[in-house]
Amino acid sequence: MIDQSRIGQSASGRLEDVLRDAAGALGFRRSDSRSSHATNQSITLRGLGGNASSRALLLLDGVPQGDPFGGWISFPAYSTERIGLLRVTRGGGSAYFGPGALAGTVELESAAPGSEARIAGSLAAGSRDSLDARASLLLPSAGRFVTLSGAVARGDGFVPVRAADRGPIDRPAPYRQSSGSARIVQDIGTTEAQLSLGAFDDRRDRGVPFTSNRGKGFDTSLRVVGKGATRWSTLVYAQFRNFASSFSSIDEGRTSSTQTLDQYSVPSRGLGFRAEISPTHGPIGFRLGADGRFVSGTTRENYQFVAGEPTRKREAGGRSRTVGMFAAASVARGAATLNASGRVDRWAIGNGTFVQQSLDGPILTDMQFNDRGGWQASGRLAGEVAVTSRLSLRAAAYRGWRLPTLNELYRPFRAGADATAPNAELDPETMVGAEVGGDVYLATDWNASVTGYTARLDGAIANVTLGTGPGVFPIVGFVGTGGAYRQRQNLDSILSRGFEADVAGKLGTFDARLSYAFVDARVEGTGAAASLDGKRPAQTPRHQLSATIGWSSVRDLDVSVTGRLLSAQFEDDLNSRRLDPAVTFDGFASLP
């Protein structure tokens, strides 16, 4: 758990950097949301990566936050001063949070009124013409409070190609980002109503011509919570997103950049509901409920450019839905606690289309995919026993699943010289896992935990290399020399084993946090994916470490330094493109 005080000490003030305090929590790329392509922003845990779609479920006040079309996370939408608590649960199978929590769950809770000022703001400026401005307003009254906040960030960015490899076309990659939110909380007797509104606009560039991308969105939710003897809650929400991106081909000497694709609009929508009740019966507490999520989206693109102008266009997309029921029970007897939860979901994929045509009219490809559906079950069984007042042991076993995104099912894409085709027949991913661990309370202000785990992700969706250019391949067309042709496919499995260790505490005016994760993850592949068998999933380091040391004086001077280490990892599925280890340091200081 990361509280508001620690969130406020993030040097970058960005949610993805705060997440890195929990070792094992990774995005698909190392770079943050100022320079990474927006579709590469995802969250995964325990080495179950290798795909730009999130395999961990991100929730804000109970609302799923993955993009309805692609499953990526729009990090610039979450200004950290609005976040009161961040809780990372490693390990999947969380029955009452719904599908998608394969590798774990990341819960965000909005900041509640406290001792902070009713009007607050900050302004930071730095190198590369960077600017970060934030402001918030709290309007409390009897039985109600309203919070309003806004944030703006911009910068000229850095050149995302190392100096030795740059050419005449390389330049800094600028970013322009803004977000705003409004939240109204109203007490009505023993009931509380929470209305939330949020919007964001995110514009970035990849540092060469024709590589700009933009995301924007509007979210709203209404949650009603009953605080009587029997707690209950209902939630409805809506998400509206649109995304646009341009792609280019760069010659070997990096002297010219030619536009190859204009993904000019990707409108998507996510609608959902949730209802639950939490009765108690003697020493047993229950959670019973149902939820559903309905998503739809379409990508609209111009491609095959000739003399700088597109000659063809493409539309692809569809819809999917999941509706499920869940039950959970918790009982404490003496020093032991037992938790059990389970759910069953009905899923459906439909209205899948893939159409390509010349801009002058003739249809070249018109594919309509069959509607599909099925049932999935998930659950978690966990127990904990307090051996002594300073030592407790715990164990858990679980099963989870994830539905393919519309992006994985229907949209082809290119990255450099490589081209990847979609696969409308992808099956859901399923995961089974188990863990054992212990928690030690070393002293009044110190605690440590160690967890060992094993997890098997069956049907893992990955980009599988099927050929190399030059040549013409299905769906994607021509791939040039040096390029790879890939298709999204269900692998046999990814097997991940490892352990995590966390230590946190205080010593006088000093405080420290350390989080370490070791991951031994391997692909099991046969058939078309046989070349991946035994290899490490893409973008999965073996070691990850985050360590923070802070100091507070009697005059409220706060200073902290955070160091993070990522060991070597591979850029691609064949483990042929190695990324060296990376070390970063953050510093933070504040004085009233």
C-alpha positions in Angstrom: 0.0 0.0 0.0 1.3 3.5 -0.9 -0.3 6.3 1.0 -0.8 9.9 0.0 2.3 11.2 1.7 4.5 8.9 -0.3 2.6 9.6 -3.5 3.2 13.3 -3.0 7.0 12.6 -2.8 7.2 11.3 -6.4 9.9 13.3 -8.2 8.0 13.2 -11.5 4.5 13.5 -10.0 3.4 10.7 -12.4 1.4 7.7 -11.4 3.5 5.2 -13.4 6.6 6.2 -11.4 4.7 5.8 -8.1 3.7 2.3 -9.2 7.4 1.4 -9.5 7.7 1.6 -5.7 6.1 -1.9 -5.8 8.8 -4.2 -7.4 7.3 -6.4 -10.0 4.8 -3.8 -11.2 5.9 -3.0 -14.8 4.8 -1.2 -17.8 5.3 -2.7 -21.3 8.1 -0.1 -21.9 10.6 1.4 -19.5 9.8 5.0 -20.5 7.0 7.0 -18.9 4.0 8.7 -20.4 5.9 11.8 -21.6 7.9 9.9 -24.2 6.5 6.4 -24.7 3.9 5.7 -27.4 0.5 5.8 -25.6 -0.4 2.3 -26.8 2.6 0.9 -24.9 1.3 1.9 -21.5 0.1 -1.1 -19.6 0.5 -2.7 -16.2 1.5 -6.2 -15.4 3.0 -8.1 -12.5 5.0 -11.2 -11.8 6.5 -11.6 -15.3 3.3 -12.2 -17.1 4.0 -9.6 -19.7 5.1 -9.7 -23.3 2.1 -7.8 -24.5 1.1 -4.1 -24.5 -2.3 -4.9 -23.1 -2.6 -4.8 -19.3 -2.6 -8.1 -17.4 -3.2 -6.4 -14.1 -6.5 -4.7 -13.4 -6.4 -0.9 -12.6 -9.4 0.5 -10.7 -10.2 4.1 -9.7 -12.9 4.1 -7.0 -14.0 0.7 -8.3 -14.2 1.7 -12.0 -11.9 -0.3 -14.5 -9.5 2.1 -16.2 -8.2 0.1 -19.2 -8.9 1.7 -22.6 -12.1 0.1 -24.0 -10.4 -0.6 -27.4 -6.9 -1.5 -26.6 -6.6 -2.1 -22.8 -3.7 0.3 -22.4 -3.7 2.9 -19.6 -3.9 6.6 -20.2 -1.6 7.7 -17.4 -1.7 11.4 -18.0 -5.4 11.3 -16.9 -4.3 10.7 -13.3 -2.8 13.7 -11.6 -1.2 12.3 -8.4 -2.6 15.0 -6.1 -6.1 13.5 -6.7 -5.0 10.1 -5.5 -5.3 9.4 -1.8 -4.3 5.7 -1.7 -2.7 3.2 -4.1 -2.9 -0.5 -3.2 -1.1 -3.1 -5.2 -2.3 -6.7 -4.9 0.1 -9.2 -6.5 -1.5 -12.4 -7.7 -4.7 -12.9 -9.6 -8.1 -14.5 -9.2 -9.7 -11.6 -7.3 -13.3 -12.7 -7.8 -15.1 -9.5 -6.7 -13.0 -7.2 -9.0 -14.0 -9.0 -12.2 -12.1 -10.3 -15.3 -8.7 -8.9 -16.2 -6.9 -9.3 -12.8 -4.7 -12.0 -14.2 -1.4 -10.8 -12.6 -3.0 -8.7 -9.8 -5.0 -5.6 -9.0 -4.0 -2.0 -8.6 -6.6 0.0 -6.7 -6.7 3.8 -6.7 -8.8 5.7 -4.2 -9.6 9.4 -4.7 -8.2 11.8 -2.1 -10.7 12.7 0.6 -10.9 16.0 2.4 -8.3 16.2 5.2 -6.2 18.9 6.8 -5.0 20.2 3.4 -5.8 23.8 2.3 -9.1 24.4 0.6 -7.3 26.1 -2.3 -4.0 24.6 -3.4 -1.7 24.9 -6.4 1.8 24.2 -7.6 3.9 25.4 -10.5 7.2 23.7 -11.6 9.4 24.7 -14.5 12.6 23.1 -15.7 14.9 22.3 -18.6 13.7 21.5 -22.1 11.0 24.2 -21.6 9.1 21.9 -19.3 6.2 23.1 -17.2 3.9 21.3 -14.7 1.0 23.3 -13.2 -1.7 21.9 -10.9 -4.5 23.4 -8.9 -7.3 22.1 -6.7 -10.3 23.5 -4.9 -12.2 22.0 -2.0 -15.8 23.2 -1.3 -17.1 21.6 1.9 -20.5 22.1 3.5 -22.8 20.2 5.9 -23.0 16.6 4.6 -21.3 17.4 1.4 -18.0 18.2 -0.2 -17.0 19.1 -3.8 -13.5 18.9 -5.2 -12.3 20.4 -8.4 -8.8 19.9 -9.9 -6.8 20.5 -13.0 -3.3 19.8 -14.3 -1.3 20.9 -17.3 2.1 19.6 -18.3 4.3 20.3 -21.3 7.9 20.0 -22.5 10.1 20.0 -25.6 11.2 16.5 -24.6 14.5 14.7 -25.3 15.8 13.0 -28.4 14.8 9.4 -28.0 17.7 8.0 -30.1 21.2 7.8 -28.6 23.6 10.3 -30.1 25.7 7.7 -32.0 22.7 6.5 -34.0 21.0 9.8 -34.7 20.5 11.2 -38.2 19.3 14.5 -39.7 15.6 13.8 -39.0 16.0 13.1 -35.3 14.8 15.8 -32.9 13.4 16.2 -29.4 10.0 14.5 -28.8 7.6 17.2 -27.3 4.5 16.5 -25.2 1.4 18.5 -24.2 -0.9 17.0 -21.6 -3.9 18.2 -19.5 -6.5 16.7 -17.3 -9.3 17.8 -15.0 -11.8 16.3 -12.6 -14.8 17.1 -10.4 -16.1 15.0 -7.6 -19.2 15.5 -5.5 -19.8 13.4 -2.3 -23.2 13.8 -0.6 -24.4 12.2 2.6 -28.0 11.2 2.7 -28.7 9.7 6.1 -26.8 6.4 6.2 -26.2 6.5 2.5 -23.4 8.3 0.6 -23.7 9.3 -3.1 -20.5 9.9 -5.1 -20.5 11.5 -8.5 -17.2 11.7 -10.4 -16.4 13.4 -13.7 -13.0 13.4 -15.5 -11.4 14.4 -18.8 -8.0 14.4 -20.3 -6.1 15.4 -23.5 -2.7 13.8 -24.2 -0.5 14.8 -27.2 3.0 13.4 -27.9 5.6 13.0 -30.6 8.2 10.3 -31.2 11.0 12.6 -32.3 10.8 12.2 -36.1 8.2 13.6 -38.6 4.9 11.9 -39.0 4.9 10.2 -35.5 2.5 12.3 -33.5 -0.2 10.7 -31.4 -3.1 12.0 -29.4 -5.5 10.5 -26.8 -8.5 12.2 -25.2 -11.3 11.0 -23.1 -14.2 11.7 -20.8 -15.3 9.4 -17.9 -18.2 9.6 -15.5 -19.4 7.4 -12.7 -22.1 7.4 -10.0 -21.6 5.2 -6.9 -24.1 5.0 -4.0 -22.8 3.4 -0.8 -24.9 2.2 2.1 -23.2 2.6 5.5 -25.7 0.9 7.8 -25.4 -2.3 9.7 -25.4 -4.2 6.3 -23.1 -2.4 3.9 -24.0 -2.3 0.2 -23.1 -0.3 -2.9 -24.2 0.3 -6.5 -22.0 1.7 -9.3 -22.7 2.7 -12.9 -20.1 4.3 -15.2 -19.3 5.3 -18.7 -16.0 5.9 -20.6 -15.6 7.7 -23.9 -12.2 7.6 -25.5 -10.7 8.6 -28.9 -7.1 8.0 -30.1 -5.2 9.0 -33.1 -1.6 8.2 -34.2 0.6 8.6 -37.3 3.4 6.2 -38.2 6.4 6.6 -40.5 9.1 4.6 -42.3 12.7 5.8 -41.7 15.6 5.1 -44.1 18.7 3.4 -42.9 20.8 6.6 -42.6 17.9 8.3 -40.7 17.9 11.1 -43.3 14.3 10.9 -44.3 10.9 9.9 -42.7 8.0 8.9 -44.9 4.4 8.6 -43.6 3.1 5.0 -43.8 -0.1 5.1 -41.8 -2.5 7.7 -40.5 -4.7 6.2 -37.7 -6.8 9.3 -37.6 -9.6 8.2 -35.3 -10.2 5.3 -32.8 -13.5 6.0 -31.0 -14.3 3.6 -28.2 -16.8 3.3 -25.4 -17.0 1.4 -22.2 -20.2 1.1 -20.1 -20.5 -0.9 -16.9 -22.4 -1.5 -13.7 -21.7 -3.2 -10.3 -23.9 -4.0 -7.3 -23.0 -5.7 -4.1 -24.1 -6.4 -0.6 -21.9 -7.3 2.4 -24.0 -9.1 5.1 -22.5 -10.8 8.1 -23.5 -14.0 9.9 -21.8 -14.4 13.2 -18.1 -14.5 12.6 -18.5 -14.8 8.9 -18.5 -11.8 6.5 -19.9 -12.1 3.0 -19.7 -10.1 -0.2 -22.3 -11.0 -2.9 -22.9 -9.2 -6.1 -23.0 -8.9 -9.9 -21.2 -6.7 -12.4 -20.9 -6.2 -16.2 -18.8 -4.3 -18.7 -19.7 -3.6 -22.3 -17.1 -2.2 -24.7 -17.1 -1.2 -28.4 -14.6 0.5 -30.7 -13.4 1.0 -34.2 -10.1 2.0 -35.7 -10.2 4.2 -38.8 -7.0 4.5 -40.8 -5.5 5.8 -44.1 -2.5 3.8 -45.4 -0.4 2.9 -48.4 1.0 6.3 -49.0 2.1 7.3 -52.5 3.9 10.6 -53.0 2.9 11.6 -49.5 -0.8 10.9 -50.0 -2.8 7.9 -48.8 -4.4 5.6 -51.4 -6.3 3.2 -49.2 -8.4 3.3 -46.0 -9.3 0.7 -43.4 -11.9 0.3 -40.7 -11.8 -2.6 -38.1 -13.4 -3.2 -34.8 -16.3 -4.8 -32.9 -17.7 -5.1 -29.4 -17.4 -7.4 -26.4 -19.1 -7.9 -23.1 -18.7 -9.7 -19.8 -21.4 -10.2 -17.2 -20.8 -12.1 -14.0 -21.9 -12.9 -10.5 -19.5 -13.2 -7.5 -19.5 -14.3 -3.9 -16.8 -14.0 -1.2 -16.6 -15.1 2.5 -14.2 -14.3 5.2 -14.0 -15.9 8.7 -11.5 -15.3 11.6 -11.1 -17.9 14.3 -8.5 -17.2 16.9 -5.1 -16.6 15.2 -6.4 -17.9 11.8 -8.2 -16.1 9.0 -9.7 -17.8 5.9 -10.9 -16.0 2.7 -12.7 -17.6 -0.2 -14.1 -16.0 -3.3 -15.4 -17.2 -6.6 -17.3 -15.9 -9.6 -18.7 -17.0 -13.0 -18.8 -14.8 -16.1 -20.5 -15.0 -19.4 -18.4 -13.4 -22.2 -19.3 -12.5 -25.8 -17.4 -11.1 -28.8 -19.4 -9.8 -31.7 -19.9 -7.4 -34.7 -16.3 -8.0 -35.7 -15.4 -6.4 -39.1 -12.3 -5.7 -41.1 -12.7 -3.6 -44.3 -10.1 -2.2 -46.6 -10.7 -0.2 -49.7 -9.2 2.2 -52.1 -9.9 5.8 -51.5 -11.4 6.0 -54.9 -14.0 3.5 -54.0 -13.4 -0.3 -54.7 -13.5 -2.5 -51.7 -10.4 -4.7 -51.4 -11.2 -6.7 -48.3 -14.5 -7.2 -46.5 -14.3 -9.6 -43.6 -17.2 -10.2 -41.1 -16.3 -12.4 -38.2 -18.6 -14.8 -36.4 -20.0 -13.9 -33.0 -18.5 -16.0 -30.2 -19.2 -16.5 -26.5 -18.5 -18.7 -23.5 -18.3 -19.1 -19.8 -15.3 -18.6 -17.5 -14.9 -19.2 -13.8 -12.4 -17.6 -11.4 -11.7 -17.6 -7.7 -9.2 -17.3 -4.9 -8.7 -19.3 -1.7 -6.4 -17.7 0.9 -5.5 -18.2 4.5 -3.3 -16.6 7.1 -2.3 -17.6 10.6 -0.5 -15.4 13.3 2.2 -17.7 14.6 3.3 -15.1 17.1 2.6 -11.4 17.7 5.5 -10.6 15.3 5.2 -13.4 12.7 2.3 -14.4 10.5 2.3 -17.0 7.6 -0.1 -17.0 4.6 -0.9 -19.0 1.5 -3.2 -18.6 -1.5 -4.3 -20.3 -4.7 -6.2 -18.7 -7.5 -7.5 -18.8 -11.0 -8.2 -15.7 -13.3 -8.8 -14.9 -16.9 -8.8 -12.0 -19.5 -10.7 -11.4 -22.6 -8.8 -10.4 -25.7 -9.0 -6.6 -26.5 -10.6 -5.4 -29.7 -7.2 -4.1 -30.7 -5.7 -7.6 -30.4 -8.7 -9.2 -32.3 -9.0 -6.8 -35.3 -6.3 -4.2 -35.8 -3.0 -4.8 -37.6 -0.1 -2.4 -36.8 3.5 -1.6 -37.8 6.5 -0.7 -35.6 9.5 0.3 -37.6 10.1 -2.3 -40.3 8.0 -4.9 -38.5 4.3 -5.6 -39.1 1.9 -7.5 -36.9 -1.5 -8.9 -38.0 -4.5 -9.3 -35.7 -6.3 -12.6 -35.0 -10.1 -12.5 -34.7 -10.1 -16.1 -33.3 -8.1 -15.4 -30.2 -9.3 -17.2 -27.1 -9.4 -15.8 -23.6 -6.2 -16.0 -21.5 -6.5 -18.1 -18.3 -4.1 -18.2 -15.3 -3.7 -20.5 -12.3 -1.3 -19.8 -9.6 -0.3 -20.3 -6.0 1.8 -18.4 -3.4 3.2 -18.7 0.1 4.7 -16.0 2.3 5.2 -14.5 5.6 5.1 -11.1 7.3 7.4 -10.1 10.1 7.0 -7.1 12.4 10.6 -6.4 13.4 9.9 -3.5 15.7 7.3 -0.9 16.4 7.8 0.9 13.1 9.4 -1.8 11.0 7.8 -4.6 9.0 8.9 -7.0 6.3 7.3 -9.5 4.0 8.5 -12.3 1.6 6.3 -14.1 -0.9 7.2 -17.0 -3.2 4.9 -17.8 -6.1 4.3 -19.9 -9.2 1.9 -18.9 -12.0 0.9 -20.5 -15.3 -0.7 -18.3 -18.0 -2.4 -20.5 -20.5 -3.3 -19.1 -23.9 -1.1 -16.1 -23.4 -1.6 -13.6 -26.3 1.7 -12.7 -27.9 3.0 -11.3 -31.1 4.5 -14.4 -32.7 7.1 -14.1 -35.5 6.0 -16.1 -38.6 8.3 -14.7 -41.3 10.7 -12.1 -42.4 10.8 -9.6 -45.3 11.0 -8.9 -48.1 7.6 -10.3 -48.9 3.8 -9.8 -49.0 2.0 -11.3 -46.0 -1.7 -11.7 -45.1 -3.6 -8.6 -43.8 -0.4 -6.4 -43.4 0.8 -6.5 -47.0 4.4 -5.8 -47.9 7.2 -6.2 -45.3 10.6 -4.9 -46.4 14.1 -6.3 -46.0 15.0 -6.6 -42.3 11.4 -6.5 -41.2 9.5 -9.2 -39.3 6.0 -10.5 -40.0 4.1 -11.3 -36.8 0.6 -12.3 -35.8 -1.1 -12.2 -32.4 -1.6 -15.8 -31.3 -2.4 -17.8 -28.2 0.8 -19.4 -26.9 0.7 -22.7 -25.1 1.6 -20.9 -21.9 3.9 -18.6 -19.9 5.3 -20.2 -16.8 6.5 -17.7 -14.2 8.1 -18.4 -10.8 9.8 -16.0 -8.4 9.7 -14.2 -5.1 9.1 -10.7 -3.8 10.5 -9.0 -0.7 9.4 -5.8 0.9 10.8 -3.9 3.9 9.6 -0.6 5.3 10.1 1.3 8.5 11.3 4.3 10.5 14.4 5.0 12.6 14.2 8.3 14.4 13.9 11.0 11.7 14.8 8.5 8.9 12.4 6.3 7.0 13.2 3.6 4.4 11.4 1.4 1.9 12.8 -1.4 -0.1 11.0 -3.6 -2.7 12.6 -6.4 -4.7 11.2 -8.9 -7.2 12.9 -11.9 -8.8 11.1 -13.3 -11.9 12.0 -16.5 -13.8 9.5 -16.5 -16.6 9.6 -18.7 -19.7 7.4 -19.3 -22.7 6.1 -22.7 -23.5 5.4 -22.8 -27.3 4.6 -25.4 -29.9 3.5 -25.3 -33.6 3.9 -21.8 -35.1 5.3 -20.6 -31.7 7.8 -23.4 -31.3 10.7 -20.9 -31.9 9.7 -19.2 -28.7 9.8 -22.3 -26.5 12.1 -21.7 -23.5 12.6 -18.0 -24.2 11.8 -15.2 -21.8 8.7 -13.1 -22.5 9.4 -9.7 -24.2 10.0 -6.8 -21.8 10.4 -9.0 -18.7 13.5 -8.3 -16.6 14.7 -11.0 -14.2 15.4 -8.5 -11.3 13.6 -5.4 -10.3 14.6 -3.2 -7.2 13.2 0.0 -5.7 14.8 1.6 -2.6 13.9 4.9 -0.9 15.6 6.6 2.0 13.9 9.7 3.5 14.7 12.2 6.3 12.4 14.6 8.1 13.6 17.4 10.4 11.9 19.0 13.3 11.2 22.0 11.1 9.3 19.7 8.6 12.1 19.7 6.0 11.5 16.5 4.0 14.2 14.9 1.8 14.1 11.6 0.0 16.1 9.7 -2.6 14.8 6.8 -4.6 16.9 4.4 -6.7 15.5 1.9 -9.1 17.1 -1.0 -11.0 15.8 -3.0 -13.9 18.0 -5.9 -15.1 18.5 -6.7 -18.7 15.4 -7.6 -20.8 14.6 -8.4 -24.4 12.7 -6.1 -26.8 11.3 -9.0 -28.9 9.7 -12.4 -28.6 12.8 -14.2 -30.1 15.1 -12.7 -27.5 17.4 -11.3 -30.2 17.2 -7.6 -29.3 18.7 -7.2 -25.8 18.1 -4.1 -23.6 20.9 -3.4 -21.1 20.2 -3.0 -17.4 18.8 0.5 -16.4 19.4 2.4 -13.2 17.5 5.6 -12.3 17.6 8.0 -9.3 14.9 10.4 -8.1 15.4 13.2 -5.6 12.7 15.1 -3.7 12.9 17.9 -1.0 10.2 20.2 0.5 10.4 22.9 3.0 7.3 24.8 4.4 
